Amino acid sequence: MKLDDIDTTIPTLGPLKIPSPIQREENTLSRSFVDDTDKVVLDVKLKNLIQMAENGKNFNAFELAGPRNKIYFDPSKLRCALVTCGGLCPGINDIIRAIVLELFYGYGVKNIFGFKYGLQGFIPEYRHEIMDLKPETVANIHEMGGSILGSSRGPQPIDGIVDTLERMNIGILFMIGGDGTLMAATKVADSITDRGLKISIVGIPKTIDNDIYMVSRTFGFDTAVDVATQAIRSAHNESAAYPNGIGLIKLMGRYSGFIAATAALAQQDVNFVLIPEVDFDLKGSNGFLAALEKRLAQRGHAVIVSAEGAGQKFLEDKKTERDESGNIRLKDIGGFLKDVISDYFKGKNIDISLKFIDPSYMIRSLPANANDNVFCSFLGRDAVHAGMAGKTKLLIGRWNNHFVHIPMGASAGKRKQVNPKGKLWLSVLGATGQGSLKND
């Protein structure tokens, strides 16, 4: 899909008639208000903008996120809810905290609820308790990893979710999750529309892999790269300390190799980076194993970083399993590479010292670092501003260095990936010197 073909329209629940309560002083916060006419163009390449202008086309653009001068909901009567879904990720608690504090102190909303354990929390038969979220509840949660609301995977009945929202008279639901959550949020928003209800659904995209389509960066990614570089540093020290030492690190990245590629550039001790977007061969004169053998002969040690989704074609003979959300359970490329490398050098009577490091679950459950702390604060507060303005079926994302409103339909069900011909991957090739690992 071309950028100028994307529908950037954001649905709204109705006209804005209530003056925003964050309008405190004429010379301070009042200056921060933005209007729906404030836009961020999708394509910033000058030649494309000139061509569109010459062809009489309007520039496609996202709404700029931020507080509106007037709002849709009456804060004194509003009830809001939050839910976190899918895998854990650094920064979830930061998002929860930012939303609660902005609702409570910024807009004066006093009724804020947290649904426990993902979408299960909406379904009565699970009997999960609902958390009453107050400033004192969330005051220090940004120092903790995980999610104070817990999480779960797997679909739940959309009608059951909407029934609960209607029964509790919820006006805004903030859904924090990845692609599966965004698709569920889209269905919830559609069901709400079909019923004629006035409920806003606002998504905050969560994926440590940074693979949400039309979002330049997701929270938790910076923390993941930060910790991954420590693993690379350890693997390098281990490999350099022994003859023919090999450090092998498996990092997160089911279908996109952003963490592996970025961490390799941040800690340039890596000699081979394997990601799902770039095919490679194991055997043959130009394959990975031959390149690894050549590296050991020249330098005496090597460091390998593999995204978890890399090289899945070598594991196709194994039974395909799916998780509760229907996602394919990836085979363990880390363990596979460890065995293949060991067997290869054993067959050549070459002694190696191989150390395998998998920091994935440790990274997922850590508190966010300083950069992600700030990033999450912006996301959470802009989510509140959007919801209070009656906007729905949207997510808050970063695009062209601005926080913007992105229609769920433009992102849900799609995936962002590393461009094998783009600057990121070409920089990785330059830093590692690995070249093509294909025989053709």
KOLDREN-766987 format. One record per residue: x negated, z negated, y of N, C-alpha, C, O in turn; residue in one letter. Coordinates in steps of 0.02 Angstrom, whole numbers, plus 50000, padded with zeros to 5 digits. Atoms other than C-alpha are relative to their C-alpha. Layout:
% residues N
XZYXZYXZYXZYA ...
% end
This chain:
% residues 440
499585000049940500005000050000499565000050063499114995950069M 500364999649937499345004950172500234994450046500804992150042K 499835005449954499284991750308500585001750046500984997350063L 499464998249955500445001650419500685000949965501185002149998D 499374999550037501755002350280500314993249984500874992949959D 499775006750017501934983450263500544997750050500454998250110I 499475002749958503554975950328499814992950021499774988449980D 500225006549974503024961450439500574995850030500444990750062T 499435003649972504784955750486500094993249967500074992749906T 499895006850025505084937050468500734998250010500984998250066I 499295002149993506884931550431500064993450038499624989250034P 499865006249964507624917950541500714997749984501155001749967T 499355002950017509094906250514500515000750056501115000250044L 499544999449944509824908750687499644999450066499034998650068G 500315000449933509514908050875499704993250014499934988149987P 500345006249982508354894950949500324997250064500285000450117L 499635002849943509354883551065499764993150021499954990650074K 500215006949986508484866651058499304999850029498845002449999I 500685000549971507024862951176499544996249953499734991049924P 500475003250045505484858351076499804993150026499634992450084S 500195006849978505094839551081499254999250011499034994250038P 500725000849989503224842951082499815002050072499225001950089I 500114998349930503414848551264499934993650041500414991450073Q 500075006749971502684832351331499775000150073500064996850115R 500264999849932501674836551485499905007250021499715011549981E 500024993149975501694852051593499335003349991499295009349978E 500664996950000499824854551590499634999349934499045000949929N 500355000750064499444850651408500335004249946500205010149940T 499724996650058500474855051256500455005950018500525010549978L 499554994649981501674866251351499635006750003499935012049995S 500394993849996500274878851369499865003049931499655008849927R 500164997650067500074880451181500575003849967500485006349912S 499444996550031501774888151149499855007449993499545010550036F 500074992850011501794905551075500705003049991501184999449979V 499374996450004503154918551068499985004849942499445006749919D 499984995350055503744930050931499705006850018499535010849975D 500314993749979503074944451035499244999649999498915004750007T 500725000750008501314937351017499815002249930500034999249881D 500134996950065500594947850877499255000449986498845000250031K 500694998850023499004950150776500025006449958500345006749905V 499974993650036498714968150722499684999449931499194995749922V 500265000250068498414970950537499335003749995498865001249963L 500604995950005497114984550558499645000050067499915002350118D 500375000649936495774981250690499475005450008499085005350056V 500494994649993494734996850659500205004650058500765007150060K 499844996449939494645006050824500235007149986500715009550016L 499814993050014494735023550750500715000549972501065005349986K 499325000050027496325019050656500514998650054501055001550055N 499545001649945497125011450812500085006150046500635007650069L 499964994049958496695027050912500425005349967500835008650000I 499614995050036497405038250777500754998450001501165002950008Q 499305002049999499025028250771500305001350069500875003650075M 499764998949932499185029150960500115007450014500605009450046A 499944992849990498895047950959500605002949964500905007849985E 499434997750040500245049850826500654996750022501174997849991N 499405003249974501465039350927500264994349957500854992549962G 499795005550043501505025250798499854993350033499364992550069K 500125006849977501675006950841499494996549955499474997949895N 500485003750040500284995350783500384994949957500774990949984F 499695005050043500854985350632499664993350011499044992950013N 500295006549981500614966850668500414994349971501014994849959A 499695006250021500984949350606500174995750061499834996250113F 499865005049949501824936050713499444994950002499194992749950E 500505005449992500574923550783500334993449983500884991950007L 499735006650017500844906250709499894995250058499454996250100A 500075005149949501084891150821500684997550024501195000250002G 499365003049978502414880650910500385004650047500105008050089P 499564996249956503894889150992500304995350053500384989350042R 499725003949944504634883551158500674996949983500834991450005N 499365002650024506344881551077500015000449924499695004749894K 499995000550073506754876950898500725000749974501205000450013I 499344999150031508194879450776500304993449977500894992149988Y 499745006250029508354862450692500004994250050499564993850093F 499975006249962508874846150774499594994849962499804992649909D 500445004650037507454834350725500334993449981500174990649929P 499695006450014508554818950733500455000249938500604995049909S 499554999450058509674825650594499685003749941500005004649889K 500324995750050508414835750493499704996049943499424990649953L 500325002750060507854831750316499545005449972499765011149960R 500504995250025506264840250252499734997849933499764991949915C 500285001550065505444841250082499375004149988499285009550016A 500634996750019503744845950009499955000049924500204995649890L 500154999650071503204851449835499345003549991499195008350027V 500634996750017501514856049760500045002349928500264998649884T 499924996950067501414867649609499355003149977498915004550017C 500584996550028500134875249492499404995549993499454989449990G 500625003650010498314870349471499804996050061500014997450117G 500255004149945497444857249576499495004150041499215009050017L 500434996449954496394862649724499804995350056500224991650082C 500195004349943495374853549857500415001750062500465007650081P 499644999049938496424851250013500754999349995501094999350047G 499285000750006498174849049942500254993950039500734994350076I 499795006049964498284831350008499925000750075500304997850114N 500094998749928497624837250176500615003850028500845002350083D 499414996249979499074849650187500604995450005500964995550055I 499445004750000500344836250141499964995550061500454994450096I 500105004649944499614824450271500155003450066500505000650109R 499894996449936499614837550410500745001450011500985000850067A 499294998649994501424842350375500394993850019500794993950066I 499635006249987502054824450372499864997450070500334995450105V 500175002749934501114819150529500295004350056500525001650107L 499724995749948501664834350629500764999350004501044999150058E 499275001050000503484832350575500184993450033500644993150074L 499825006749977503494813750612499834998850073500254996850113F 500225001549932502474812350771500125005850048500265004750107Y 499914994349956502614829950839500735001450017500905002750074G 499304998149990504464833050813500494994349992501084995150008Y 499555005750007505174815950775500455000249939500974996949938G 499624999850063505804820250601499824993949958499234992849943V 500135006350036505994803950505500155000449926499934996149888K 499814999550070506704809950339499595005649966499775011549971N 500464995350032505304818250239499914997749927499734992049914I 500015001850071505324818650049499505004449961499405010249977F 500464996450043504064823649917500275000449930500414995349899G 499774999150069504654831049752499394999649954498905003149963F 500565001350045503534825049610499965005349945500465007949921K 500164995750058502714836149478500295007050005500625009449959Y 499814993049993503074853249548500745001249998501144997050018G 499294998150002504704862249520500414995849953501034995749958L 499635004650043505164849849384500364994750041500894992250021Q 499725005449959505514837449524500705001550025501074996950043G 499334998249977507084847149573500534999749945501124999649959F 499554999550057507844847149399500184993049975499744989349954I 499805006950015508874831249361499774997549932499604991649925P 500165002650067508484830449175499294997449992499154993649946E 500685002750005506634827249207499964992950027499504989250010Y 499965006849973507104811349303499374997950039499184992150039R 500585001849959505574812249417500244996950066500714999450096H 499825003349938505664800549566499805004350060499345008450056E 500164996649938505654807349743499644995250046499854989450054I 500395004249955504354800549864500265000450071500435005750096M 499835000449929504824794850037499345000450039498944995750037D 500644998849967503404801850144500024997650072500395000350113L 500075002749932502954791850299499275000550020498845001549978K 500704999849978501374791850406499564995149962498994996849945P 500405004950036500774776050319499875002149928499385000149897E 500084997650069501024784550150499425005049995499065005249945T 500494994550003499874799050194499374998650040498945003050045V 500545001349951498644790450312499315001649973498905004550010A 500674999250026497134791050197499955004849940499445005149906N 500014995950061497604803750064499525005950004499345008849953I 500484994549994496424816950136499324998149971498895002549962H 500625002250030495014806450064500025000349924499534998949890E 499894999750073495724808849888500045007249976500265011650013M 499894993550031495664823649771500685000349968501054995449968G 499374999250035497144830549676500585000650048500505003150104G 499394999949959498924828949744500394993749988500524991949930S 499615006150008499904813149777500695001649972501034997149947I 499354998150028501454822949726499955002449928500455003649896L 500084997350067500704828749562500175007449999500305010550051G 499864992950006501014846149496500245001549929500234997349885S 499824997750066501644856149349500005007650001499995010750054S 499964992850006501674873949285500655001949966500984997849935R 499424997550036503074884649221500615000750045500694996950093G 499404998749960504714891449290500534994749989500564991549936P 499415004350005506254880949323500605004050026500505008850064Q 499414996249978508064886849352500065000150077500084994950109P 499964999349927508194893649529500644996850026500634993450078I 499375003049978510014888449542499954992450001500244989150045D 500085007250002509524870749493499604997550059499754992250086G 500415001949942508204870149630500435000250064500414995550104I 499594999349940509434876349762500564994850000500744992350053V 499495005250005510784864449698499744993450028500094989950066D 500295006249976509614849849732499895000150075500034995250109T 500094999449927509164856149905500664999250037500694995850088L 499345000449968511004858049948500284992949994500574990350042E 499735006750012511484841349872499674994850046499994990150069R 500375004849959510124832249971500015001950074499734998350116M 499964997849930510504841950131499315001250031499184999350088N 500674998449976508704847850146500035006150046500355011150030I 500004994549952508404859050298499385004549994499435010550002G 500624996250008506584864350269499654997749936499574991749924I 500405001550059505634865450105499335003350008499285009450017L 500694997449998503744867350111499745000449929499704995349894F 500234998950068503074874849950499265001850001499065006950029M 500734999250001501194873149920499815002449930499874998749881I 500174997350066500594884349779499725007050003499655009950056G 500304993450005499844900449718500515005549992501085004950014G 499574994150003500574917349676500654998649962501185000949983D 499395001650037501794910649546500494996050042501094997150038G 499585004149956502434897849671500315004350054500905003450071T 499744995649947502624911149806500565004549973501045005950008L 499474996050030503644921949687500624995849989501194998150000M 499435004650008504734906949645500324998550067500934998250072A 499745001349933504904903149831500425005850025500935004750059A 499614994049980505494920949861500694999949968501195001450001T 499365000350035506854918849730500444994450027501054995250033K 499625005549971507374902049801500295002050068500875000750082V 499764997749934507494909649976500575005049993501055004850031A 499474995050010508534924149910500654996649977501194998549999D 499415003650023509714912249820500334996150057500954995850061S 499745003549941509904902049979500395004750044500935003050069I 499674995049960510354917750074500675002149969501175002850004T 499394998150035511634922749942500544994850006501144996450008D 499515005449994512464905849958500214998850073500674994950086R 499845001049930512504906950147499774993350028500074990750075G 500265006549978511484890950168499485001050056499175006350062L 500484999949946510394886850317499414995549981499344989950006K 500595003750024508794881250230499395004650009499405010349987I 500624996249989507054886950281499514998749942499414993049921S 500515000550053505764890550144499345002450030499275008350047I 500664998449972503964890050206499464998949947499424993549919V 500525000550050502504893550090499324998950032499165001750084G 500705000849982500714887550107499595002349940499594998849889I 500334997250058499634898449993499424995849976498994993850015P 500525004250031498534888649873499705003749941500045005049891K 500384997650058497234896349760499274999150015499015001750065T 500715001249990495454890749742499605006549993499045007150018I 500344993650011495024908649689499995004550062499645009550063D 499964996149938495444915349865500275007049987500035011850017N 499774993450019496434929649788500725001550023501035006149995D 499344998649975498084928849885499985006250043499585006750090I 499994993649965498504946149948500224999150073500684995250087Y 499865000149928498544948650138499824993350033500054991950088M 500255006349971497714931650166499245000249995498965000749940V 500724999250001495894932250217499634994149970499084994849943S 500325005950029495514914450161500534994949983501004993850021R 499545005350020496424900850066499634993349999499024993049991T 500325006649998496114882150077499724998249932499985000149880F 500355001950061494944874549948499435004549982498985002549946G 500524995250017493864890049937499334997850028498824998349993F 500635002249970492554883350057499694994249961499094994049950D 500245005750040492424867149957499735002449933499225000049909T 500214997450065492304876849794499315003350005498885002249962A 500654996849991490864887349859499464994850013498904995449988V 500485005349984490014871849928499754996549937499154995749928D 500205003550061490024862949760499675004849950499225002949914V 500304995150046489634878949663499265001150016498865002249971A 500714999149982488014880749762499574994349972498994995449956T 500375005650030487504863549699499875001349926499334999749900Q 500094998350070487774869449521499475005349992499065005049945A 500514994750003486724884949555499314997050011498834998749977I 500645003249986485344874149629499744996249938499154996549922R 500195003750060485344863149473499795004849945499295003749910S 500174995150052485344878249357499325003350014498945004649968A 500654997149983483874885749452499434995249985498924997249957H 500525005050014482874869649441499874999349925499304998749903N 500075000550073483224868449255499645006049971499195005349930E 500304993950028482764886449219499275000750018498865002949977S 500704999349978481164886049321499544994949968498934995849970A 500415005450028480564870249233499765001449929499334997849903A 500174998650070480414878249059499805007349992500035011650029Y 500174992950014479624894048987500635003749977501015001349935P 499414996150016480944907648977500654995950009501104996149968N 499415004149986482194895749054500575004350028500465008850069G 499414996349977483964902349082500534994950021500724990649982I 499445004049977485294893949187500625004350003500635009450036G 499384996250003487064899949152500564995650029500704990250004L 499465003749967488494894349266500645004049996500655010050013I 499344996849999490334898349241500404996950057500484990850062K 499615002249942491374897449400500715002649996500865007249957L 499314997849999493214899449437500065007150027499635009450066M 499884993149980493934916849464500305003849943499955007549907G 499664996850057495224922949340499995007650006499815011249959R 499974992849990495444940249415499615002350061499555008350074Y 500384998449939494404939449574499364995850002499374989849987S 500645003450003492574935049591499744997550066499134997350077G 500225002149933492534928349769499554993849998499064993550035F 500415006050003491844911249723499315001549974498814999550003I 500644998350031490474918149611499575004050049498975002550057A 500374995749955489964931549737499764996150062499194996750082A 500165003649938490014920049890499494994549986499034993550026T 500485005350017489104905649804499315002849987498814999850005A 500644996850014487744917549746499645001850065499025001650068A 500314998549936487454922649927499814993750038499324993550075L 500145006349965487524904749990499384996649971499014993250008A 500595003050033486194899149864499655005649963499785006849904Q 500284993850027485104914249835499444998949950498875001249959Q 500435000950058484284908549674500285003649939500045002649883D 499644996950056485434919349567499735007049988499595010750035V 500264993550019484824934549472500525004849972500445010949973N 499474995850026486434940649392500674996750017500774990750007F 499325002349985488244939149451500485004549963500465010649971V 499514996350040489654944349335500694998250025500884992350025L 499335001249973491404946349407500505004649967500305009849939I 499504995950034493054953449342500065007150028500235011849991P 499904993549968493074967849466499475005249983499575011249994E 500564995450013491414975449409499844999849925499634994749899V 500124999550072491224981349230499254999749984498845001750025D 500705000050022489614978649133499975000749924500454999149889F 500134999650072488884982048961499534994449980499114992350019D 500465005150026488034969148854499365003349972498815001349989L 500564996950036486934980548749499815006750032500145009050079K 500234993649972485984996648783499434999050049499314993450071G 500605000449959484475000648889500144997650071499704994750103S 499825002349933485404997049052500494994149999500744992050051N 499525005450006486514983148986499734993450024499144992750042G 500165006649973486514964949038499434996749961498974993949991F 500515003550040485454958448892499315002950011498824999350014L 500654996849988484074971248919499744998250069499144997050078A 500205001949932484054967249106499764992850002499284991250037A 500205007050004483954948649067499314999349968498904995449991L 500655000250033482504951448948499445002350047498904999350049E 500494997549952481594961449081499854994950054499284994050074K 500095005249950481874947749209499564994449974499124992050009R 500415005350029481154934549093499275002149992498824998150004L 500684997650008479644945249057499625000250066499024999050068A 500324999449934479304947449243499914993350035499394992150065Q 500005006149960479714930349314500024993649959499894988249986R 500025005850043479874918449167500624995650001500664990749964G 499385003849999481604911749212500545004350032500395009350064H 499444996249972483344917849263500604995550010500704990649973A 499385003649987484974911349336500575005049999500545010350032V 499424995650009486654919149289500624996350024500734990650005I 499365002749979488314916049375500555004749975500535010749987V 499454996050025489904921949289500664997150022500784991150014S 499315002149988491684921149352500364999549933500205003249887A 499685001250065492864915049216500365006149973500465006749913E 499644994150023493774931749210499565006049985499815011349966G 500464994550013492214942449190499945001349924500004996749884A 500164998350069491864951749027500534998749949500384997849890G 499475001650048493564948648949500085005549947500375004349894Q 499954994650050493444965548860499614998449937499775001049883K 500395001950059492154957848743500364995049956500134993549901F 499645005250036493434944948687500705002349981501134998249964L 499324997450012494934956348657500234999049928500834999349915E 499805000950070494904953348470500304993149987500584991949934D 499725006750007495404935248499500734999950019500955004150059K 499285000449990497234930148500500174998650073499864994350105K 499795001049930498094931548670500514994350004501024994249969T 499555005749989498904915348727500194999750074499835002250116E 499775000749931499894911348884500154992750016500324988749972R 499855006849980500114895448985500744999450017501135004150007D 499295001449988501764887649039500295004750054500905005850055E 499774995549948501864899549188500005007349979500185011750017S 500014993250025501644914849080499345003650012499275009449993G 500664997049988499844918049135499605000449936499624995749895N 500434999450059498654924449003499444994850004499114994150055I 500555004850004497454910848948499365004049987499285007149934R 500614996250007495744918548975499564996949946499544990949936L 500475002450050494474917548836499384997350035499254998950093K 500575003449970492904907248867499405004550004499015005049957D 500574995549991491654919648937499344996150003498824998749983I 500615004049996490414905548968499714998549932499124999749919G 500235001550068490314900048787499795006349963499315006349925G 500174993650032490304918148731499315002450022498905004349981F 500654997749975488834922748843499444995549975498894997949958L 500515004650025487894907248790499805001849928499205002049912K 500154998250070488034912248606499675006849995499195007649958D 500274993250003487674930648636499275000150024498855003349992V 500695000249974486114927048740499544996649950498994999149937I 500425003650050485464914548612499865004349940499295004649916S 500084995850059485754926448467499545006050015499145008049973D 500404994249982484954941048560499254998450000498855002149971Y 500715001749995483314932248597499744997249934499154997849918F 500215002450066483284923848427499835006049955499355005749917K 500134994050039483384941248349499365003450019499085007249980G 500634997249977481864946248451499424995149995498874996550017K 500515005350008480904930348407499714997850067499114996650073N 500215002449934480834925348589500334993250012500944992650011I 499745006749988481024906748624500264999650072499925001650119D 499725001149934482164902548770500254992850006500354989449956I 499695006549987482824886748851500615001350043500565002650103S 499384998149967484644889648896500414993850018500574989749974L 499575005549977485664877349000500655003050027500645007450071K 499344997549979487544880449022500364994850041500424989150020F 499655004649954488494872549168500685002850017500745008650038I 499314998049981490384873249195500304994450043500564989550017D 499745005349955490904863149350500735001050021500964997750067P 499344997849976492654870749361500484994350014500744993850070S 499505005249991493774855549335499774994750048500174991550082Y 500265004749951492634844449436500145002650071500334998750115M 499884997149934492804856449584500734999650019500904997850075I 499284999849986494694857949570500284993450025500734993450068R 499705006549986495014839349584499644996250055499804990450068S 500385003549947493784835249725500404999950066500835004150077L 499734999749932494294830649903499705006050036499165008450018P 500244994349962494104844750028499404998050043499334992250063A 500565001349955492504846350129500245000450073500835001650086N 499815000349929492464845650319500335006450024500835006250060A 499714993749978492814864150346500715000949974501155003150011N 499334999550027494304863850230500474994850029501074996150036D 499595005049965494924847750312500325003050062500925002350073N 499764997049938495074856950477500485005749986501015006250017V 499594994150018495774872750397500694997849977501195000849997F 499365002450026497134862950306500434997150055501044997850054C 499635002849944497624853950466500365005650039500955004950056S 499694994349966497944870750551500585002849959501125004149985F 499484997150043498924877450402500624995749999501184998250007L 499435004550006500024862050384500404999650064501024999750062G 499655000649936500444860550568500355006650018500915006550045R 499674993649986500814879150586500595001249953501075004549972D 499424999650045501944878050434500604996250029501164998650025A 499465003949968502944864550524500295003750060500905004050067V 499764996349942503054874850683500465005749978500985006950009H 499594994450025503734889650583500674997649974501195000549989A 499395002650028505004879250490500474997450054501084998650051G 499575002749947505634870350646500315005650041500855004650071M 499734994349963505894887450727500505004049958500725009449978A 499504996750041507074892050585499755006149963500155010149939G 500274994350036505904904750508500004998449925499924992649906K 499955001250072506044907050320499715005949962499595011349989T 500264994950046505384916850172499345002850026499225008850027K 500654998149974503634916950246499474995249975499624989949950L 500555004550014501934909650215499535000150060499515004950099L 500495000649945500604903750337499335002149972499094999449922I 500644997650024498974913050319499535001650056499715001650115G 500524998249952497374917950405499895007549996499785010249942R 500114992849999497184936050459499665001950066499905000250120W 500394997949941495904943650579499874994250048499964994750108N 500205006049962495354926250634500574996650037500454993050086N 499425003449970497114920550679500464997449944500495000449890H 499495002350046498424910150590500655003650017500865003950074F 499434995649989499954921050566500564998549950500474994849902V 499435000350045501674922150485500005006349957500025011949983H 500024994450046501614933150330500634999949957500784994849925I 499404999950043503234938550243499804999149927499315002049904P 500175001150071503244932550063499995006649961499585007449916M 499984993650036503694950150006499385004150008499245008449966G 500624996249989502064956850078499434997449957498925000749950A 500565003250035501024945049972500154998349927499744999549883S 499835002450067501944938249819499975005649949500215011149961A 500044995150054501574947249656499425004850006499345009349964G 500584995749990500004955549724499374995750000499414989650005K 500625003950005498174950649713499455003350041499365009450041R 500594997749963496654952049825499394999649954499314994749917K 500594999950043495024956849739499395002150039499435004950094Q 500634997949971493204959549779499955007749995500075010649943V 500094992749998492894977649831499305001649975498814999850007N 500674998450027491454984349722499585004250048498975004550039P 500374996049951490974995649869499994996750068499754999650117K 499975003649937491244982550003499374996150015498924995649974G 500605003549976490004972250102499824994049957499234992749945K 500145006050039490194956449997499625001749937499094998849923L 500334998450064489744964449831499345003650011498865002349974W 500634996649987488404975849904499474994950022498884995750006L 500475005349981487614960249981499764996149939499184994149935S 500195003450062487644951849810499485004149962498985001449938V 500484995650034486764966849734499324999850034498804999850001L 500635000349964485464966149871499644993449990499024993349985G 500315006650008485174947449849499734998849929499214995749920A 500205001050070485064947749659499535005349974499105004049932T 500394994350026484284964849631500215002149931499835005549896G 499804998750069485294966149470500185007349987500135009649930Q 499814993050010485864984149498500615000749955500964995849941G 499454998750046487144992149384499814997649930499254998849907S 500115002350069487314984249212500405004249952500625001849899L 499644995250042488174999549141499515005349973499035007150007K 500444995150031487385012149023500165007250022499745011750013N 499834993249979488305027249095499905000850075500015006250102D 
% end
